[in-house]
Amino acid sequence: MSPVLHFYVRPSGHEGAAPGHTRRKLQGKLPELQGVETELCYNVNWTAEALPSAEETKKLMWLFGCPLLLDDVARESWLLPGSNDLLLEVGPRLNFSTPTSTNIVSVCRATGLGPVDRVETTRRYRLSVWL
């Protein structure tokens, strides 16, 4: 079975308004909601026998990151839920490959990352609630 690698991307400046918009929409249904934070997660199906080398990992992190921001991609999530937080992950169904995955795999193969055969993107939400 191929391992699925996770690369977490911190939201950049242009996405800063999204959590506020999401918070306003959700507060009508969940008045206890205090805050919303988001991140993207690239779920990479790695088909090689060995895990990616340091060079391959660096290349994947470069592909998933913003060229104008440093250190915006990590192997560990930026969202660390507290005792009053709810962590949700929203993305495509995993029983078929999306067109976005096909495009990302093409880019990976063009950069020499042959063991990548699928990449699905999910958005993760940390909802902070007041209990």
Phi, psi and omega in degrees: 000133182283138177286150174255119179267145181242131176236121185258133183242123177290139180298140177272179185302321183289344178266002185298333181281338184300313179299323178295318178295315179298318180299314180298320180293320183282333184295336175295326181264337183225083185297341181283354183294125181256330182194159179225130173235149182228162170203159173263150175231123174265117180260108189254121174275115185254118188262356181288159178298318182258156174296161182297146177289173178299321180293319178293320177297317178299319180295317178297318180295324178293318181297323184273349184268173176269131182294343181267351181243141176262144175057040178264359178240136180219161176276345178246148181295145174279339184269107179253104185290140174269186184293335180255021182250153176239128180254121180240145176233127185237131179191189183288159173294145186268009180269359173210155182272136180276161175300326177298318178300316180301317179294315181295319178298321177299318178294317179300315180296322179294335180263010177089013179261067183299326182291355178276117179243355176196140176221115177246138182257133175236156174251132180252139181237134169251113180260119177264125182240153178258116181257000000 
